[in-house]
Amino acid sequence: MEDDSEVECAVIAIYPTGDKEYIALLPLDENGDNKDGEVYLYRYAENDGTPTLDNIDDDDEYAAAADAFDEILDKAEYDELVDEEDAPQS
C-alpha cells in the first residue's frame, strides 16, 4: 500500500488492455475472506520474472482497465450460466 503497509490478496486475473497488462486483486482479511467485495486494480508487469505493480493514476486508463475487468466478470457469469444449463438435471 502507499503507506508501506501490506495487505494479503488473491489474484483474480491478469489481463491485457491496449498495450498494457493489469491485475485484479481481491484483498483478504485475517481470516482469508473478502466480505465487502472490494477489488484492487493495478498496472502489471514482470521484470526478470519478478512481478511489478504500479498505481493507475490516469482516469481514462483506470476506466479502460475497469471496463476490461467488468467484461471478464460478465464472461465468467455467462460461462457459469451456460455450464449450469448444460449440467444434467436431477
C-alpha positions as CSV (number, residue, x, y, z in Angstrom):
1,M,0.0,0.0,0.0
2,E,1.1,3.6,-0.3
3,D,1.7,3.8,3.5
4,D,4.0,0.8,3.2
5,S,1.5,-1.5,4.9
6,E,0.9,-4.9,3.4
7,V,-2.5,-6.5,2.5
8,E,-2.8,-10.1,1.6
9,C,-4.6,-10.5,-1.7
10,A,-5.8,-13.2,-4.0
11,V,-5.1,-12.8,-7.7
12,I,-8.4,-12.7,-9.6
13,A,-7.0,-12.1,-13.1
14,I,-4.1,-10.7,-15.0
15,Y,-5.4,-9.4,-18.3
16,P,-4.3,-7.2,-21.2
17,T,-6.0,-3.9,-22.2
18,G,-4.5,-2.0,-25.1
19,D,-0.7,-2.4,-24.9
20,K,-0.5,-2.9,-21.1
21,E,-1.4,-5.6,-18.7
22,Y,-3.4,-5.2,-15.5
23,I,-4.0,-7.2,-12.4
24,A,-7.2,-7.5,-10.3
25,L,-6.6,-8.4,-6.7
26,L,-9.1,-9.4,-4.0
27,P,-7.9,-8.1,-0.6
28,L,-8.4,-10.7,2.1
29,D,-8.9,-10.1,5.9
30,E,-7.0,-12.0,8.6
31,N,-9.4,-15.0,8.1
32,G,-8.7,-15.1,4.3
33,D,-12.2,-13.6,3.5
34,N,-13.4,-10.7,1.5
35,K,-16.7,-9.6,2.8
36,D,-17.1,-6.2,1.1
37,G,-16.4,-7.2,-2.5
38,E,-13.6,-4.6,-2.9
39,V,-11.2,-5.3,-5.7
40,Y,-7.8,-3.5,-6.4
41,L,-6.7,-2.8,-9.9
42,Y,-3.1,-2.1,-10.8
43,R,-0.9,-1.9,-13.9
44,Y,1.1,-5.2,-14.0
45,A,4.5,-6.1,-15.5
46,E,7.2,-8.6,-15.0
47,N,10.8,-7.7,-14.8
48,D,13.2,-10.7,-14.9
49,G,10.3,-12.9,-13.6
50,T,9.5,-10.5,-10.7
51,P,6.0,-9.1,-10.7
52,T,5.7,-5.3,-10.5
53,L,2.5,-3.4,-9.6
54,D,2.0,0.2,-10.4
55,N,-0.8,2.5,-9.5
56,I,-3.1,3.7,-12.3
57,D,-3.1,7.5,-11.9
58,D,-4.8,8.4,-15.2
59,D,-8.6,8.4,-15.0
60,D,-9.0,7.3,-18.6
61,E,-6.5,4.4,-18.2
62,Y,-8.3,3.3,-15.0
63,A,-11.7,3.4,-16.7
64,A,-10.3,1.2,-19.5
65,A,-8.8,-1.3,-17.1
66,A,-12.0,-1.3,-15.0
67,D,-14.2,-1.8,-18.1
68,A,-12.0,-4.7,-19.3
69,F,-12.2,-6.3,-15.8
70,D,-16.0,-5.9,-15.9
71,E,-16.0,-7.8,-19.2
72,I,-14.1,-10.6,-17.6
73,L,-16.6,-10.8,-14.8
74,D,-19.5,-10.7,-17.2
75,K,-18.0,-13.5,-19.3
76,A,-17.4,-15.6,-16.2
77,E,-21.0,-15.1,-15.1
78,Y,-22.2,-16.0,-18.6
79,D,-20.0,-19.1,-18.8
80,E,-21.3,-20.2,-15.3
81,L,-24.9,-19.8,-16.5
82,V,-24.2,-21.8,-19.7
83,D,-22.5,-24.5,-17.7
84,E,-25.5,-24.7,-15.3
85,E,-27.8,-25.1,-18.3
86,D,-25.7,-27.9,-19.8
87,A,-25.4,-29.7,-16.4
88,P,-27.6,-32.8,-16.1
89,Q,-30.8,-32.1,-14.2
90,S,-31.6,-34.4,-11.2
